[in-house]
Amino acid sequence: MSDINYVSKEGFERMQKELYEYKFVKRPFISKQIADARDKGDLSENAEYHAAKEDQGLLETKIAQLEDIITKTRIIDESKLDISKVMMLTKVTVLNHNVKKEFTYMIVSDSEADMKLGKISTKSPIGAGLIGKKLGDIVEINAPAGVIKLEVINISLT
């Protein structure tokens, strides 16, 4: 039994759009490639046919994996979030005592994590260390770069 995947409405819609793209755009395209390659004759020596069949197998695996993730996904209602502590979908501003700089992160699921956008996973060292912390809390996090001392200075939804 796998874990439930909690995401924002935006993250869920992105997964559904990706699944639609795989099933109704890429799948028919690959099927056409297979048919075109099959029309060229002897399949035993037809590299195009074998490449297209391999692409089809990889695509079907991606579709199955994404469908599995979607069935285990639950959307978090942001209007019911408690911002008195850091939790999934909250935006937290921390003061890094090591470098004396402020950083803002949004705590999200693994599937939505994107460091470039400041979205960190609940399973990352920083994300896991911040979950449940309140305004003013100081936490020491063991990260690959060493121990990081962070102070929670703001928690919000936007």
Buried (B, 14 or more C-beta within 10 A) or exposed (E): EEEEBBBBEEBBEBBEEBBEEBBEEBBEEBEEBBEEBBEEEEEEEBEBBBEBBEBBEEBBEBBEEBBEBBEEBEEBEBEEBEBEBBBBBBBBBBBBEEEEEEBEBBBBBBBBBEEEEEBBBBEBBBBBBBBEBEBEBEBEBEEEEEEBBBBBBBBEEE
